[in-house]
Amino acid sequence: MEDTTTEQELTGGNVNDVVRRGDTVRRSAGPWTPTVQALLAWVRAQGVSFVPAPLGLDERGREVLGWIPGETGGWPVPDWVWTAAAREQAAGMLRTVHDASVGFAPPGAVWRSPVREPAEVVCLNDVAPYNMVHDGERVVGFIDVDMAAPGPRAWDLAYLAYGMCGWCEDMPAPADARPEERRAHLLEAYGPDAAPGAAVVLRTMRERLLDLADWTEERARTTGRDDLREHAALYRRDVERLPRR
């Protein structure tokens, strides 16, 4: 009989306290939680089954989400992260959730992240291997979507390329392909009819990482966490290493 009372702490995140209870995940809620839960319900109603089911709040006021079983792409980085299949699956899934988010504009929406123009879709804003679930054969889920907010497709694609194409210092990629080759495959898998050009993705990646470094430094200042300062410094080093075009 499944234990639905014992809570298991889930490690790996830098922002929220997260536990698993039975087949649910419980995490800190905020003013943005109703909007994010409504977004999850909206895209799931359109057949997007690979994001967590929104299950409201628990007796302690924590957000409750459905559990997606599998392995996340944390550290050390698992081999599946660098496969062409995983890139293709992740890009296709991102395209699906982006397309499903079009038209989502609830009155009084509160977002944890800034709205960015052009607001083409709702960006998940943290699409990376550590927020993907892999079942041993394929990518089966995107998790940790509370940073979502409207923005351009390039904003999510740039961060996905950063994490899966070999530009991230603490995620060294194998030498079987150049980052630019992986990026080309990623954009092709997303769909040439909607994907921005390679130069736009690279320019957005630079902007995205500088924004993330600023955000991480501010969080380090308010929490006193030196590890976050190290993360911010890493993002700035990665920006310096990016090709100029």
C-alpha positions as CSV (number, residue, x, y, z in Angstrom):
1,M,0.0,0.0,0.0
2,E,1.4,3.4,-1.0
3,D,2.7,5.6,1.8
4,T,1.0,9.0,1.3
5,T,2.2,10.6,4.5
6,T,6.0,10.3,4.6
7,E,7.8,13.2,3.0
8,Q,11.1,12.8,1.1
9,E,13.1,15.9,0.6
10,L,14.1,16.5,-3.1
11,T,17.5,18.0,-3.5
12,G,19.0,19.9,-6.4
13,G,17.0,23.1,-6.5
14,N,18.4,26.5,-5.5
15,V,15.1,28.5,-4.9
16,N,12.4,26.4,-3.2
17,D,12.0,23.8,-0.5
18,V,10.5,20.7,-2.3
19,V,9.4,17.3,-1.0
20,R,7.7,14.3,-2.4
21,R,4.7,12.8,-0.7
22,G,3.3,9.7,-2.4
23,D,2.7,10.5,-6.0
24,T,2.7,14.2,-5.4
25,V,5.3,17.0,-5.1
26,R,4.9,19.7,-2.5
27,R,6.7,23.0,-2.8
28,S,6.7,26.6,-1.5
29,A,3.9,28.6,-2.9
30,G,3.8,32.3,-3.8
31,P,1.6,35.0,-5.3
32,W,2.4,33.5,-8.7
33,T,1.2,30.0,-7.8
34,P,-2.5,30.4,-8.9
35,T,-1.4,31.7,-12.3
36,V,1.2,28.9,-12.8
37,Q,-1.4,26.3,-11.8
38,A,-3.9,27.8,-14.2
39,L,-1.2,27.6,-17.0
40,L,-0.5,24.0,-16.3
41,A,-4.2,23.2,-16.4
42,W,-4.5,25.2,-19.7
43,V,-1.8,23.4,-21.5
44,R,-2.7,19.9,-20.1
45,A,-6.3,20.5,-21.4
46,Q,-4.7,20.8,-24.8
47,G,-3.0,17.4,-24.5
48,V,0.4,18.5,-23.0
49,S,0.7,15.6,-20.6
50,F,4.5,16.0,-19.9
51,V,4.1,18.9,-17.4
52,P,3.1,18.3,-13.8
53,A,-0.6,18.1,-13.0
54,P,-1.7,21.1,-10.9
55,L,-3.4,19.9,-7.7
56,G,-3.9,23.1,-5.7
57,L,-2.5,23.7,-2.2
58,D,-2.1,21.4,0.7
59,E,-3.0,21.9,4.4
60,R,0.3,23.8,4.9
61,G,-0.3,26.2,2.0
62,R,2.2,24.5,-0.2
63,E,1.7,24.0,-3.9
64,V,0.8,20.4,-4.8
65,L,1.8,18.9,-8.2
66,G,1.7,15.5,-9.8
67,W,4.9,13.5,-9.6
68,I,6.6,12.5,-12.9
69,P,8.7,9.4,-12.3
70,G,12.2,9.2,-13.9
71,E,15.7,10.7,-13.6
72,T,16.5,14.4,-13.9
73,G,19.6,15.6,-15.6
74,G,21.5,17.0,-12.6
75,W,25.1,16.6,-11.6
76,P,27.1,14.6,-12.6
77,V,25.4,15.1,-15.9
78,P,24.0,11.8,-17.3
79,D,25.0,10.7,-20.7
80,W,21.5,11.0,-22.1
81,V,21.7,14.8,-22.0
82,W,24.1,14.9,-24.9
83,T,22.3,12.5,-27.2
84,A,20.7,13.8,-30.4
85,A,17.5,12.0,-29.4
86,A,17.3,13.9,-26.1
87,R,17.9,17.2,-27.9
88,E,15.2,16.4,-30.5
89,Q,12.7,15.3,-27.8
90,A,13.3,18.4,-25.6
91,A,13.1,20.8,-28.5
92,G,9.9,19.2,-29.7
93,M,8.3,19.3,-26.2
94,L,9.2,22.9,-25.8
95,R,7.6,23.7,-29.1
96,T,4.5,21.9,-28.0
97,V,4.1,23.7,-24.7
98,H,4.9,27.0,-26.3
99,D,2.2,26.5,-28.9
100,A,-0.3,25.3,-26.3
101,S,0.4,28.5,-24.2
102,V,-0.8,30.9,-26.9
103,G,-3.9,32.6,-25.8
104,F,-3.4,32.0,-22.1
105,A,-4.0,35.4,-20.6
106,P,-6.1,35.1,-17.3
107,P,-7.2,38.4,-15.8
108,G,-5.1,39.5,-12.9
109,A,-2.2,37.1,-13.8
110,V,0.8,37.3,-11.4
111,W,4.1,36.1,-12.7
112,R,7.3,35.4,-10.7
113,S,9.5,36.4,-13.7
114,P,9.2,39.6,-15.7
115,V,7.1,39.7,-18.8
116,R,9.3,40.1,-21.9
117,E,8.4,41.5,-25.3
118,P,7.5,40.3,-27.8
119,A,5.3,38.1,-25.6
120,E,4.8,35.4,-28.2
121,V,4.2,32.5,-25.8
122,V,4.5,31.7,-22.2
123,C,8.1,30.9,-21.5
124,L,9.0,28.3,-18.9
125,N,12.1,30.3,-18.2
126,D,14.2,27.4,-16.7
127,V,14.1,24.7,-19.4
128,A,17.3,22.8,-18.8
129,P,18.4,19.2,-18.2
130,Y,18.0,19.6,-14.4
131,N,14.3,20.3,-15.0
132,M,13.7,17.5,-17.4
133,V,12.7,13.9,-16.5
134,H,14.1,11.0,-18.4
135,D,12.7,7.5,-18.1
136,G,15.8,5.6,-19.3
137,E,14.7,5.8,-22.9
138,R,13.5,9.3,-23.6
139,V,12.7,12.7,-22.1
140,V,9.2,12.4,-20.6
141,G,8.6,15.5,-18.6
142,F,9.4,19.2,-17.9
143,I,9.2,20.2,-14.2
144,D,9.7,23.2,-12.0
145,V,7.8,25.7,-14.1
146,D,7.0,28.3,-11.4
147,M,9.4,30.8,-13.1
148,A,7.1,30.9,-16.2
149,A,6.1,34.2,-17.7
150,P,5.1,35.5,-21.2
151,G,8.0,36.2,-23.5
152,P,9.6,35.4,-26.9
153,R,10.3,31.9,-28.0
154,A,14.0,32.7,-28.3
155,W,14.2,33.4,-24.5
156,D,13.5,29.7,-23.7
157,L,15.4,28.3,-26.7
158,A,18.5,30.2,-25.8
159,Y,18.6,28.7,-22.3
160,L,17.8,25.3,-23.6
161,A,20.7,25.6,-26.1
162,Y,23.0,26.8,-23.4
163,G,22.2,23.7,-21.3
164,M,22.1,21.0,-24.0
165,C,24.6,22.2,-26.7
166,G,27.9,22.5,-24.7
167,W,28.3,26.1,-23.7
168,C,27.9,25.7,-19.9
169,E,31.1,25.5,-17.9
170,D,29.9,23.1,-15.3
171,M,28.2,20.8,-17.9
172,P,31.1,19.8,-20.1
173,A,29.9,18.2,-23.3
174,P,31.6,15.3,-25.1
175,A,33.6,16.2,-28.2
176,D,31.4,14.4,-30.7
177,A,30.0,17.6,-32.0
178,R,30.5,21.4,-31.8
179,P,28.1,23.5,-29.8
180,E,27.0,25.3,-33.0
181,E,26.2,21.9,-34.6
182,R,24.1,20.9,-31.6
183,R,22.3,24.3,-31.7
184,A,21.5,23.8,-35.4
185,H,19.9,20.4,-34.6
186,L,18.0,21.8,-31.7
187,L,16.4,24.6,-33.7
188,E,15.6,22.2,-36.6
189,A,13.9,19.9,-34.1
190,Y,11.9,22.9,-32.6
191,G,10.7,23.7,-36.1
192,P,12.1,26.1,-38.7
193,D,8.7,27.7,-39.1
194,A,8.8,29.1,-35.6
195,A,12.4,28.9,-34.4
196,P,14.5,32.1,-34.4
197,G,17.7,32.2,-36.3
198,A,21.0,31.0,-34.9
199,A,22.3,34.5,-34.4
200,V,19.2,35.6,-32.5
201,V,19.5,32.6,-30.2
202,L,23.2,33.4,-29.5
203,R,22.4,37.0,-28.9
204,T,19.5,36.1,-26.6
205,M,21.7,33.5,-24.8
206,R,24.1,36.3,-23.9
207,E,21.3,38.5,-22.7
208,R,19.7,35.6,-20.8
209,L,22.9,34.7,-19.0
210,L,23.6,38.3,-18.0
211,D,20.1,38.7,-16.7
212,L,20.4,35.4,-14.7
213,A,23.8,36.5,-13.3
214,D,22.2,39.7,-12.0
215,W,19.2,37.8,-10.5
216,T,21.5,35.3,-8.9
217,E,23.7,38.0,-7.4
218,E,20.7,39.7,-5.9
219,R,19.5,36.5,-4.4
220,A,23.0,35.9,-3.0
221,R,22.9,39.3,-1.4
222,T,19.5,38.7,0.2
223,T,20.3,35.2,1.4
224,G,24.0,35.4,2.2
225,R,24.7,32.3,0.1
226,D,28.2,32.2,-1.3
227,D,27.3,29.3,-3.6
228,L,24.9,31.6,-5.5
229,R,27.7,34.2,-6.0
230,E,29.8,31.4,-7.6
231,H,26.9,30.5,-9.9
232,A,26.6,34.2,-11.0
233,A,30.3,34.3,-11.7
234,L,30.1,31.1,-13.8
235,Y,27.3,32.7,-15.9
236,R,29.5,35.7,-16.6
237,R,32.4,33.5,-17.6
238,D,30.2,31.6,-19.9
239,V,29.1,34.8,-21.6
240,E,32.7,35.8,-22.2
241,R,33.3,32.4,-23.9
242,L,30.4,32.6,-26.2
243,P,31.2,33.2,-29.9
244,R,30.5,36.7,-31.1
245,R,28.3,35.5,-33.9
